[in-house]
Amino acid sequence: MSYVVTVVIVPKPGHRAEFREEMIANAEASRTKEPGCRQFDVCESGDGGEIFLYEVYDDEAAFQAHLATDHYKRFNTRTTPWLAEKRIVKYRRASPEK
């Protein structure tokens, strides 16, 4: 079964645009450079005040590998001070199985 990570992020109002730019770049790097990353969608609310991530990995090890990449570490260090809120929920995908 695939390993799914969902994240809801609320950037601080003064950092929404730059956070969005960094988030999209991080997602693109994950999709193109990480063999275990199958999907990484970046969604935003109508007013841009909330970002929703839907990430699919081969397994938990692939997700842990994602967290160890240079692009993620750079993204996380740079953007963490810009966040008002961050909620993470992890799942095992039941259907479809792959």
Buried (B, 14 or more C-beta within 10 A) or exposed (E): EBBBBBBBBBBEEEBBEEBBEBBBBBBEBBBEEBEBBBEBEBEBEEEEEBBBBEBBBBEEEBBEBBEEBEBBEBBEEEBEEBBEEEEEEEEEBEEEEE
